[in-house]
Amino acid sequence: MSSEVRLSIAILTIGLLGIGVYSWFTDTAQPTQKIAKQNSIEEKIILPQYDNNIYADIPEVKKYIIDLKSLIAQNRSVLPLSSDELDSNGVKAQEIVLNNKEFLKDTINNGKIMHNDMMRVIPAIISTMDQRVAKICQNHTCYQATKYNFVTNTTTRAIVDIDTKKVLSVDRYMGKQPDISLRLTHIAQAIALNAPEVRAELGFEPSRKDMSMANVRGSMKESPCEDTTHLCVAPTFADHKKEQALWAVVDLTQMRLAAAKWAGLGKTTTPACIGERSLQNRYIMKHYCQKDNVVNKNGWKIVYRLTGSDGLEIKDVTFKGKPVLKSAKIVDWHVAYKQKGKLDSATSSYMDGRVVEYIQSNKDEFMFGYNDAMGCPLFSTSVVLAFNGPQVKPLHSKDGFMLTQDFRNPKWPMACNYRYENRFEFYDDGSFRVVGVNKGRGCGDNAIYRPVMRIDMDIDTQENFYEHDNLVSKESEILVLDDAKVEFPYKITSANDINKGYNIEPNHGQFGDNSRGDNATLYITKFHKQEGAKDLLTLGSCCKLDEDGVEPYLDGESVEKTDIVLWYVPRIKNDTVKGQEYCWADTIIGDDGNMHINVWPCTVGPKFVPIKVEK
């Protein structure tokens, strides 16, 4: 097994517990039991009381600091990855970017070298490339190299042509943090294992086998990680018998423990592990992540690919030779939970691919949760990963077909593990539907899910959008009313021909998939390349229910006679009450003595129907 596979499996594993260590949920059937259980596990914040200088003598930390100081003394600006984290082409790619002026452009400020680390150098994923770069990489060996600036909190990603030794593109993401390197993961583990507060709370001297989630970023109020300008991770020590876990926040900017928190785990009867997936993962990477694929069926031509963090993307879609879609994908699933009580000193916590937050919504209730990103099974920023590759299946209505991709945590359906389906339905009359399916299980019975759908139509170079036949002139946010009496409340058309375009039919439960409706918000924005044409990092907040993450793209620009992008964000509440389960999964022991999984999916998404001209 190669080093990158081992690393990927490790990242996959430590991402699985998610926010499950942060909270605790109970059976909905007995409210009195729920109250009793909630009171039985105390949520407890631990802030450091010990001398922080103890961390400087930890061998892993000491070596890192020495290497960093030596690097700067040599007037070099980026701490490179060791060969242990790189294959032979990765070594070449790193050398190329570390000699590229554009890649290093943000490493010096007023003559001072800023702290920068190389984080990952991996085979390039096609969804991180623009059309020009993708064309080059079809015939060349390309890698993507990522570094992180600790001072400016900026991630830089470059695509490198190994064959020509050239940097093909450089993208910067202000205020965004990448997956951390294996070196930093080991440092975080060492800090957590040596933290006096951790040892005191656990009551024993822990070892690496007692710990998970060492690459999960987090923050707590009244600690240096109160905001996201510090790179913080969260090793977790779980005690399944006591249904508790100690969640430690390690500040990798200051190399010390920032805070810790006890939380409940909950129970599940789901098996704790699954079979080896490395061969399947490599196949998916090669065939769906590193190249585009094409479906030609029933008059439809669809180009598709798996992305690093934006799920299954379809692009350049045509029907009977006529353009329909430039791109459609689900970029995030926001997952939020309600909890009674006050946060006290806890506020929010973050991790790449997943965003974990604590937000006080009112004086007696707070929200917490995270953003789930879906993506390729290796070299991905996601924790909900592609399973089995995209598949073409017939529609149940038998008047078309679907292109679908299953994304799941490998330990699904254990508590706090998730499974999502990205589905695109194509009908024989030229209609299509963008569909998100949540198959549970989640962390509890009061979840609110919001998939963020990005839909870029290809009707004309100039497009218009209408709400109830009224032209929308500026970038807008529209609450989609659950009114089944109005079949097509919205439409998007050519600006040059109002009869050329699509009516938009929101989901009210009429599509025969047991849906309870979308309850969606619709955003109309002007196309900008940096707003989702490539893979997006996590959008917005999981838990600010009045924000969907698209709001920064609303600049008041005109959307008349322009290239329009639609963002459709349904809102779903799960249900665990026996007989009416929704967005849920569970395991039972069947008559054959084996574990069986029951799934109660929730399905959302709008349908786009070609405008028909009355004769």
N, C-alpha and C positions, 0 to 999 in steps of 0.2 A: 504494500500500500504506500503510495507516494506521500510526500510531506504535505502537499496541498490538500489531498483527500483527508488525511488525518486532521489537518487544521480545520477543514470545512465541517467535518463530523463533530469536532470539538465545539466549534461555534454553534452548530445546529443544536447540540445537546444543551449547552449552557443558556441558550435562548428560550428553552421550552417552558421553564417555570413561570416566565412572564410576571405579571402582576399578582399571580396567585399567592406569592409570599407577602403581598401587601394588604390583603384583606381576607375576610372570612364570611361565608354565606351559609344559609341554613335551609331546611326543608320548609316549603311554603304551606304545607298541609296543616301544620300545627303552630299557629302564631305564638301561643304561650311558650312552646318549646323554643321557638326562634329567639324570643326575648331572653330566655334563660341562657341559651348558648352564646348569644352575643355578649352577655355580661360575663361569661366564663373565661373568655380570652381577652386580656387587657392589651390594648394598643399602647405601646410604650416607646418613647423616643429617648435615645441615649446620645448625649453630646459629649465630646472628648473632655476629660478632666486631667489627662496626663501630659507630661512633657513631650511635645512633638519632636524633639530632637532625637528621640529613640529610633525614629524611622531612618535617619541618615546612616546608621550603622548596619542596616539590613544589607546583606551582600548584593542582592539584585539592585537595590536602590543606589548603593554606593558605586557600583560599576557603571550604572547608567549616568550618574552625575559626572563621574570622571570622564566617560566617553563624550558627554555633551560639552564639558569644559575644554577638553582636548580638541574637539571639532572646531569650536569657536576660536580657540587660540591659533588654529591653522587657517583662520579666515574662511572656513567653509560654513555654509549656512543651513544644511539639512542633514540630520542624523540618518544615515542609510540603514536599510534592513541588512541583517546578516545573511550569509548564504544559506543558513538553515531554513529561512522562510521563502527562499526563491529557487525556482528551477533555472536551468542554464539560460533560457531566453529571458527570464525575469532579471537575472544578473545583468544581461546586456541592456535591457530596457531601463533599469535603474541607472546604469552608467550614462545612458543617453540623456535622460531627463535631468540628471544632476549636472550636466554641462550645457543645459538649454536655458538661455537668458529669459525667455518668456515664462517658463515653469518656475524659475527662481526669482521672478520679478518682485514678488511681495515678501521676500525673506529679509530685507534690510530696510530700516527706517532711520533716516537722518544719520546714515553711516554706521548704525548699530545693527548687528546681526540678531535677528529674532529667533526664538526657539521654534524650530520646525522639525518634524519627524516624518520620514517615509512610513506609511501605514500599510500599504498593500501594493504589490505588483503582480498582476494576474493576467491570464488571457482575456483579450478585449471582448466585451459583450456588445452585440450589435446595437442594442437600444441606447447605448451611450454615444453613438456616432451619428453625425449628420450624413446626408446622402453622399457627399463628396468623399468623406473618409471611409464610409462603408464600401464604396466602390473599389477603393484602393485595397482595403483589407480582404476583399473577396479572393485576391490572388497573392496577397502578402501575409506574412506572420505578424499579427498586431497584438500588442499588450496594452493594458491600461495601468497607469501608475498614479497612486494617490498619496498626497502628503497633507499634513495638518499643521497650521500655524497656531501655536498655543497663545500667542499674544493677541492676534486679531480675530481668533476663533473662526478661521477660514479654512475650508477644504478646497484643495486644488487637484483636479483630475486631468491627466494627459493621456492621449492615445499615441502610441509609439509604433512606427513601422520598423520592425527588427531588421528586415532585409535591406532597407536603404539607410538605416540608422538615422531616421528623421522623426521629429515630433510632428504629428499631423494635426493635433488640436489641443488646446488648453482651455479648460473651463474652471471658473472659480465660484465657490458657493459661500457667500458671507453668512456668518452666523450658523453654519451647519457643521456637523461633526461626522467623521467617517467611522467605519469599523476600525477598531484599534488593532495594532500589531500583536503578534504572539509575544514579543518581548514585553510590551506594556501589560498584557494579560498576566504574565508571570509576575511582574512587579506588583500588580494589584493583589494577586493572590498572596504574595509574601507580606505585603503591608497588612492585609486582613488577618493573616495567621499570627502576626507578631503584635497586633494591636492589643494593649492591656485591657481596654474596654470589652473587646470581643471575648477574650479569654475569661474575664470576670463574669460576663453575662452567660456564657455557655457553661461555665463551671468545670471546664477541662481544657487541655491544650489541644486545639484542633489540628488536623492535617488536611492536605489537599483533597483527600477522598471525601471529606465532610462538606465540601464546598462546591457550589455551582454558580452560574451567572456572572462569572468574573469579567465578562466584557460588556456588561449591561450598564449604560450610563445612568446616573441618578443625581438628585440634588435635594437638599433639605434647607428649610429656613434656619437662620441663625448659624449657618455654617458657611465656609468659603464657597460651597456649591449652591448658594441660594439662587444664583442665576446661572445661565448656561454658558457663561464666558470661561468657566473652568471645565476642563475635561475630567469627568468623574465617572466611575464605574461602580458596580454594585455586587460584589461577591455575596452569596447567600448560604446560610447554614440551616438546613431543614431538619426538623425532628418530626417525622410522620406519625409516630406513636402519640405524641402530645399535640399533634396538629398545629404546630407553631414553627416559625422560622425567624432567624435573626438576619436581617437585611442590612449589610454594611455598605456605607458610601465612602469610597476611596477617592480622594482628590489627587489625580495624576498630574495636575499642574503644580501643586505644592508637595506632592509625594507624602501624603499622610492620611490618616482616617479623618473624615469630615463629620460623620454622624453614623448612627445605627438605629434600627427600629425593629421591634418585635411585632409580628403580625400572625394571624391565624392562617391555616392552610386549607382546611376542609378535607373531606374524605371522598374517595372514589373507588369503585371496584374494578376499574378498567386496568387491563394488563399494563405493566410499567415499561415495557420495551417493545420494539418491533424488530423485524428482520433487517439484515444488512441491505443498504440501498445504494452502495457506492457504484455498482455497475450500472444500475438504472440512472443514477444521477449523471454519470459521465455521458451516457447516451443522450439524455435530455440536453445537456450542455452542448454537445457537438451538433445535434440536429436541429435544435430549436432556439438556443441562446446565442449561438455564434453565427447564425445565418437565417435569412428569411425563408419562409415556405409559402406555397401557393395552393389554394383550393379552387378548382373549377367545377362548378356543379349547378345544375338547374338555371343556367344563364348567369350565375354569379361568379365573379373572379375576386378572390380575397387573398391578399398578402398578409401573413401573420408571423409573429415571433413572440418569444418569451423575453421579458425585460428583467433588469436587475432588481427593480423595486416597484414597477407599475403593472405587475401582473401580465396577462395575455393582451397583446396589442394587435389590432387589425389595422391595416393601412392600404391605401391605393385600391379601395373597393369599387368595383363596377358592377352594373347589372345590364346585361345585354349590350355591353360595350359602352354604356353611358356612366360617367363618374358619379359616385354616391358619397363616399367617405374618404377623407384624407387620413384620418386616424380616429380610433376609439379605444378607450381603455379605462380601467378602474385603478386610480392611482393610490388610493388609501382606503382602509376601513377604520373609521374612528370608533373606539369602544369605550363607553363610559358607564360607570356604576354609581348609584346613589347609596349613601351611607348616613345614618343618623349620627349626630354629634358634632363636636367642634374639632378643628385640626390642631389647635394649640400651636406647637412649633413646626409642624410638618406643612410643607407647601406643595412643591412639585418635583418631579423627577423625570429624567429624560434618557432615552437611548436611541441609537440610530436604527432605522427600520421600525422600531417600536418607540413610542413616546409615552412615558408614564408621568402622570400629573396628579396632584392633589389640589383641589380648588374649593374653597368655601362658597357654596351657592347661596346660603342664607344662614341665619344665626344657629339653626338647629340641624343643618344638613350640609354635607359636602359631597362633591363629585370626585371620583378618581378613575383612572383608566389609562389607555394608551392608544397609539395609532399603529395598526398592523399594516405592514407593507408585504406585498406578495411578489415573489420573484423566482429567479433561477435557483436550482438546488445547490450550486457551488458558486463561490466568489460573488455572493449576493449580499446586499444590505438587509435582506428580508429575514424574518423568522418564520413566516408561513410560506412554505416552499412548494414548488411545482412537483406534482406527483403523477407519474405515468405518461406525461406528455400530452399535448393537445389531441383531441379526438373529434371526428365528424360523426354526428349521430342524427337519425331522423327525428323530426318534431313529433310529439304525441298527437298533434292535430293532423299529421300526415300531409300537410300542405307546404312542406319545406324541410329545412334541416338546420342543425345548430353546429357551431364550432365551440367547443367547451374545454376548459382546463380546470383541473382539480388542484387546489392549493391546500396544504394542511401542515400543522405541526406533526412531527413524527409520532408523538405520543397521544395524538387525538384518538378517542374522545375523553382522555383524562381531564379532570378539572383544570381550568385555565389553559387549555389547549384548544385551538381553533381550526376550523375547516371552511374554506370559502371556494365557491365555484364562479369563475368568470365565464359567461356564456353570451354568445352572439347568435341570435336567431334570424334566419333568412327565409323569407316566404316567397312562394312562386309568383305572387303578384307584384314583386318589387319592394314590398315592405321589409323592414328589419326591426329588431328589438335589441337593445343593450340591457343585459340582465346580470344582476348580482345575486348570488345565493349564499346564505349563511347557514351552515349545518352544525352550529354549536361547537363545543359545549359551553365554553365561556366559564367565568368564575362565579356566577350566581344567577339569581332569579330576577334581578332588576336591571338588566343591561339595556343600554340604548346604543344601537349600531347605526352608523352613517357611512355608507360607501360613497366615495367621491368619484363620480364618473366624468370623464373628459371626452367630449364628442366634437370633432372638427369635421363638418360636412364639406362636400366638394360639389356644390351646386353650380357655382359660378365664381369668377374672380371677385365679383361684387355681390354681396348678399344682404338681405333684409330679414328682420325678425318681427313677428306680429303677435301681440297678445289680444285675443278676442277681436281680431281684424284691425286692431290699432297698431300702427307702426311704432316700434320701440326705437327711439333715436339715440339714447345714451346707454352706456354700459349699466346694467341693471341687475338687481336681486329681486326675484319674484317668488312669493309663497304660492306653491301649487295647491289649489283648493281641491278637497276631496269631493268633487261634484261629478258624479257619473252621468248626469244629464247632459253635460257638455262634452261631446265625444272628442273634439279637437280644439282645445282652448288656445293652442299655440301653433304657429307654423313658421318655417324658415324657407325663404324663396330666393330666386335670382332677383337682383335689383333691376334687372332689365326685362324680366318676364314673371309676373306674379303667379302665373299658372305653372311655372317650373319650380318644383320644390317638394317639400314634405310637410304634411300635417303631423303634429305631435300628440300622441294619445297617452297621457299618464296612466299608470297602473292603479286601478281602484279595486282590484281583485277579480277582474273580468276575464283574465287570460287562462283560467282553468288550472292554476298551479297552487291553489289554497292560500294565496297571498291575502294579507289583510290591508293591502294598499301601500303606497309609497310615502305619503305624508312628506313630500319632498320640497326642497328649495331649488329653484332654477336660477342660474347665473348666466348672463349674456355678456361676453367680453370680446374685445377686438383681439385678433391673433397677434401674438408676439412669440417669437421663437423660443425665448428663454422661459416662457410660461407653459412648459409641458411638451414641447416638440421632442425633447429628449427625456430621459428618465428624470423624474422629479424626486427630490428628497422630501421628507415628511412635510405635509402641509398642515399648518395651523394647530389647533388645540383639540385634543380628544374630548375634553370635558367642559369647555365653554360652549354650552348648547346654543348660544345665540351667534356663534361663529363657526363656519365650516372650513376655513382655511383658504377660501377663494377670494375673500374680501380684499386682500392687498392688490389683486388684479383689477379691481374696479377703480379706475382712475378718472372716471367721468368722460372718457373718450367717446366720440361718435361711433355708433355701430350701424349707421346708414351707409349703404353702398360700400361695404368693406368685407374683409374675410372674418367671419364670425366663429367663435368657439363657444360651445354650450357646456356648462358644468351642471350636472344634475345630481343632487345629493338627497337621497331618500333618508327617512328616519324610521327606525324599526325598534319596537320594544319586544323583548323576548318574554316567554311564558313557560313556566315549569309546572303549572297546575295539571294534575293527572286528568287526561282526557282532552286537554286543550293546549298541549305543548306546542311551542313555536320558537324557532331559532334555538333548538336544543338537541342534545344527543345524550344518550345514557347507555349503560351496559347492564345486561342481565345474564344470569346463568340459565341456559335453555334446558329443554327436556333431555338433550343429549349430553348434558353436563359441561358443555362448552360455553365460553363467553360469546354473547351476541350483542350487536350494536343496534340500538334503535335511533333513528334520526327523524327529527321533525323540522325540515328546512323552512326558511323564510325567503321568499323570492320577490325581488323588486326590479323595477326598471321600466322606462318608457318605450313605446312603440312608435316608429316613424313610418307613415303611410304616404305613398306618392299622391300628390294633388291630382285629382281627376277633373278634367274640364268637361263641364256639362254641354252636351250637344243639343 
